[in-house]
Amino acid sequence: MRTLLIDGAAQRTEQTDVTGPSMAASMAAYIASPGALPTAVQRDLRSDHAGETGAVFIYWGILSCTRDSALREFATEHLATEQRHLAFFEQWLPASLKSRLIPLWKLAGWLLGALSLLGGRRGVFLTIEAVETFVVAHYREQLPQLREVGQEGLELKLRSFMDDEAAHRDDAASRSVAGPAGPLGRVWCALVGFGSAAGVAAARRL
């Protein structure tokens, strides 16, 4: 089992953006093999992969259904980040540790992105803020356990993803200039949070 050593050289390795076909081999140099991780961590990673899949398709749903230049710019920018997150999980996690419900997560993500457009720009921004608020909390919950089992390298990787999601949340909040959500908006955000939690619970098992 190999993990990141927290020293100057190792941190320089972590800061290198690992993309492309060699990602899995590069990551293996300082992050344990997924199969060597505790079962609870594997389940969390399965839900992370499912969540990043859904996130990519949220933005595809938006881009498929709007010609609004501001929304397209917003979705395109954040889509690139989510695709980078997903690429890590796609190439690092073996098929046995991925959710069997991937088609459902793709459909759910696409529909959420498309349906958010019913509320116009504000609907999209409220939706993304609600999703990312949940995702940040979900990643944050995983970090202490990774530290406890000596997976500092994986902790740093997921922390970087969490920071990206927090930036998405804050960007969406800053663009929603009409002030706090009204009653319908609050209900919608609550539904988004509930659906996200249900999705994580299902993905951990299936």
N, C-alpha and C positions, 0 to 999 in steps of 0.2 A: 504494500500500500504506500503510495507516494503522495506527499502533500507539500505545499508551498512552505519554504522556510522564510520566515519574516526577517529578511535582512535586505541590505541595499540591492544586491544583485537580483534577488528574487522579486523584489518590488519592481525593478526595471523590466523584468520579464512580464509581470502582470500588467504593466502599463502598455505593453505592445498590443495593438489591436489584432487579434487572431481571427482571421477570416479565410475563406477559401477551402479547398479540399483537404489541406493539411491541418485543419483546425483540431481535429480529434487527436492526432498524433502530438501536436504541440501542447494541447491541454493536458495530455497524459503525463507530461514531464513534471507537473507539479500539482495535479489534482488526482485523487484516488480514482481507480476504476469504479464506475457506477455499481457494478456487481459486488464490490467489496464493501459497500456502504451499508449501514444498518437499514432494516426493512422500513422503519418509519421515515428515514431520509429518502429512500427510494420512492416511497409513496408521495412525499412532498414534491420530488423532482418530476414525477409523472404528472402531478397537477400543474407544476410550473410549465411543462411542455404544452399541456393542453391549454393553459391560459395564454401562453404566447401565441399559440396557433389561433385561438379565438381573437386575440388582439389584432393580429395581422388581418384577419377577415373583417373585423369591425371597420378598419380603414378602407379595405376593398369595397365593403358595402357602401360607405360614404362616397367613394370615388366613382362607383358604378352608377350612382343615382343623383348626382348633382353636377351642375355646370358652374356653380358659384365659385368664382376664382379664389376668394378668400378661404373657403372651406377646402377647396382642392389643394391649395398651398399648405394649409394646416395638416390635412390628412397625409399628403405626400411626404412632408417632413417627418412626421411621427411614424409613418409606415416604415421608413428606412430603418429607424431605430428598432422597431419591433421585429423586423426581418432579421436584423443582426442578432437579437436575442434568440429568436427561433432557430437560426442557423446553428448556434452553439448547441442547443438541446438536440436538434435533428442529428447532428454529426457525432455528438458525444454519447447520448443515451442509446443503448441497444433497443431493438424493436420490442424485446420482452418487457422493457420497463416503460413503454409508451402506452398511453390510454388506448383501449380498444374502441373508444367512442369518438375518434378523431373526426369522422365525417359530421357527427352531431355538433362538435365544437366549431367546426368551420361554418356550418349552416347557422348556428346560433349567433356567432360573431357577425356574419354578413347581415343577418336580419336585424341585429341590434344597431349596426351602423346605418342601415337603410331606414329603419323606423325612427331613429333619432332625428332624421331630416324632417319629419312631420312637424317638429317644433322649430324649424328654421335653424339659423345659426346658433341661437341660444340653446335649442334642444340638443344640438350636437355637442356644444361645449359642456353643458350640464351632464350629458351622458359620459363623456370622456372623463370629466372630473370625478364623477361617481365611480366609474370603473377603476380609475387609477388610484383613488383613495383606498379602495378595497385591495388592490394589487400591492400597494406599498405596505399596507398592514400585513398582508400575506407573506411577503418576502421578509419583513422585519421579524415575524414570529419564528422563522426558520433559522435565523442567524445564531442565536444562543446555542441551539442544539448542535449546529455544525462546529462551533467553537469547542463545545464539550467533548465531541468525538475526535478532535484534532484535525478537522478539515478546514484549516485556515485559508487554503487556496480557493476552495469552493465558496467559503464564506465571502471572500473578497470579490469573487466573480458575481455572486448573487447580490452583494451589496451595491456593486456598480450598476446592475440592472435595476435595483430598487431606486437608486438615485436618478436614473433615466426616467423611470415611471413617475417619480415625484416631480421631475421637471415637466413632464407631460401634464400632470395634474395642475400644476401651478400655471402653466401656459394656458390651459383651457379656462381656468378660473379667471385669469387676467383678461381674457377675451370676452368673457360673459359680463358685459358692462352694464347690464340692466339691473344690477343689484342682486340681493338674495333671491333664491327661487321662491315662487309663489306656492300655494297649496298643491297644484297639479305637478309642479316641478319637484316638490319634495316627495310626493307619492311616487313619481317616476324614478327618482334617484334611489328611493328605498327599495323599489322593485328591482332595479339594476343591482343593488348591493345584495339583495336576497338571492337573485339569480346567480350572481357570481359565487356566493357562498355555497349554493347548492351544486354548482358546477364543480367546484373544488372538491366537495365531499364525494361526488360521483367519480371524479377523475382519480382520486386517491385509491379507489377500489377497483375501477374498471379501466 
